[in-house]
Amino acid sequence: MSQDLSLAQSHAFQLARTLMVPVTLFRSGDEFGVLPSAELDDDEVETLAEYDPFEHGPAH
C-alpha cells in the first residue's frame, strides 16, 4: 500500500504490463493499492482506475 497516488499509478501500470492482466488501482482508507482485477472484491474498496495491458503501448 502507498500513500502517494502518482507512485501507485506508476506501479499499477507497470504491474499490468509485467503480468499481462488487467489490474485495479484502489483506495482503502487513506492508502492506495493495486491488485489483479480478477482478485479484487469491489465492495471492500473504492476503485480508482483499471489498467489493461492490451490497451496501451510499451511500458515506460
C-alpha positions in Angstrom: 0.0 0.0 0.0 1.1 3.5 -0.7 0.1 7.0 0.3 1.4 8.6 -2.9 -1.2 8.4 -5.8 1.3 9.1 -8.6 3.6 6.3 -7.3 0.6 3.9 -7.1 -0.5 4.8 -10.6 3.0 4.1 -12.0 3.3 0.8 -10.2 -0.2 -0.3 -11.3 0.7 0.4 -15.0 4.0 -1.5 -14.7 2.3 -4.4 -12.9 -0.3 -4.7 -15.6 2.4 -4.8 -18.3 4.5 -7.3 -16.3 1.7 -9.7 -15.5 -0.2 -9.1 -18.8 -3.5 -9.0 -16.9 -5.8 -6.1 -16.0 -5.1 -4.6 -12.6 -7.1 -2.3 -10.5 -5.8 0.7 -8.6 -7.9 1.2 -5.4 -8.2 3.3 -2.3 -8.6 1.7 1.1 -8.8 4.3 3.9 -6.1 6.9 3.1 -3.8 4.5 1.2 -3.7 3.2 -2.4 -3.2 -0.4 -3.5 -3.1 -2.5 -6.7 -4.3 -6.0 -7.3 -5.1 -8.0 -10.4 -8.7 -7.1 -11.2 -9.9 -10.8 -11.1 -8.7 -11.0 -7.4 -10.4 -7.8 -6.2 -13.7 -7.8 -4.3 -15.0 -4.4 -5.3 -17.4 -3.9 -2.4 -14.5 -3.6 0.1 -12.6 -0.8 -1.6 -13.0 2.4 -3.7 -11.9 1.6 -7.3 -9.9 4.5 -8.9 -8.8 3.1 -12.2 -8.2 -0.1 -14.1 -5.1 -0.7 -16.2 -5.4 -3.1 -19.1 -2.0 -4.0 -20.6 -3.6 -4.6 -24.0 -4.9 -1.1 -24.4 -1.6 0.8 -24.1 1.7 0.9 -25.9 5.1 -0.2 -24.4 5.7 0.4 -20.7 7.9 3.5 -20.0 
